[in-house]
Structures are given as structure tokens and as C-alpha cells.
Amino acid sequence: MNRLVVWAPLAVIAVLIAVFAIALLAPSPGHDSHEGRPLPDMPLQPFPGGRGAYVPDAVEGPYLLNVWGSWCPPCRVEHPVLMALHDSGAPIYGIVYRDRPERALAFLDELGDPFAGLANDPEGRAAFELGVTGAPETFVIDGEGRIQARWRGAVTDVVWLRHLEPAWRAAGGAPVDHESLREASRW
């Protein structure tokens, strides 16, 4: 009886962790209602710290939009892939989601900065307008400001190849180095 009292709560916690991990990392089923639509108006704040700014109307050509926070473990997992995409020439803009700027800056100073520009979303209002359910989420935006694809969860080389790259190429995005993405996804 004592063993059951000790192990039952641990088993329940393990099952809950597994369910949450699957929910956060699994692709969302079906068509995303935002795809093909213009980016919504988002109440973005300037990001302090001397980094470039993300102003959606000022961006020319296709780009990736990544919603992230330094507090987010999957954001740390996907960061090497974002760096590889950046190194391949893909412009990436970021929305710092519900985070303190000094923590976000420390994150980028530690791991590198793949972003052409950043905006601050301390209360999650812009993320709400985008339909973000949690960080990270990555969007492919075409040259006319329309959402072509979205990924909820960490971007890996497989996610890029299967889900985001087709939309990226259709939007006119330049080819990326697949070998560097594979290397970046090894952890």
C-alpha cells in the first residue's frame, strides 16, 4: 500500500508532463484560418536595446516571423535552427512575447541574434491578434504581408522541410542550406 501512495502521484505527474509536451510540440491539425490572410493589426511596442525594429508595413519581401520568449524551453531548442536559417539568408523578425527586455537581450547575447528586427509584446496583445496559443510560433509572411504558413512549436529541420519551406518557396523566399539546418537540429 505504501508503494502505491508514493508512486501513484509520480505516475500522474509523468503522464501530465507527457501530455503537455505532446500538445506543445505536435502540429496543429487541419487548416489554419489565418493562412492566406493579411497580418492583423498588432499593438506592437518598440523593443529597447539598440536592435533593429520590427514594423510589419516596412518589411519588403518574404520573411519569417517568430514569436518567442527567453523563458520558453522550446524557444531555446529551435534557436540553432533560426540561426541556420538566418545564416542562409532568410530574414527573420521576432516578437518578444510576455518577456522582460533584459532577459530577452541576455538570451540573444548568449545564443546569437538571428533577428533582422524585434518588437515587444509584454502583455501578449499582438500575439492574441495573431492567434498565438503559446511560444514559440513561426509564420511565413509573403511580400504582400499575408500569412502563408504557421508552425506552433519549435522549428526543427524536419518541420522546416515538411511544413514551412514549401510556403517559404511559394512566397518567393530564397533557398536555404539544408545541411546547416540538419546540423543545427542535432542536440
Secondary structure, DSSP 4 states (H G I P E B T S, - for coil): -HHHHHHHHHHHHHHHHHHHHHHHHSPPPS--TTTTSBPPP---EEPPSSPPB--GGG--S-EEEEEE-TT-HHHHHHHHHHHHHHHTT--EEEEEES--HHHHHHHHHHH----SEEEEETTSHHHHHHT--SS-EEEEE-TTSBEEEEEES---HHHIIIIIHHHHHHTTPPP--HHHHHHHH--
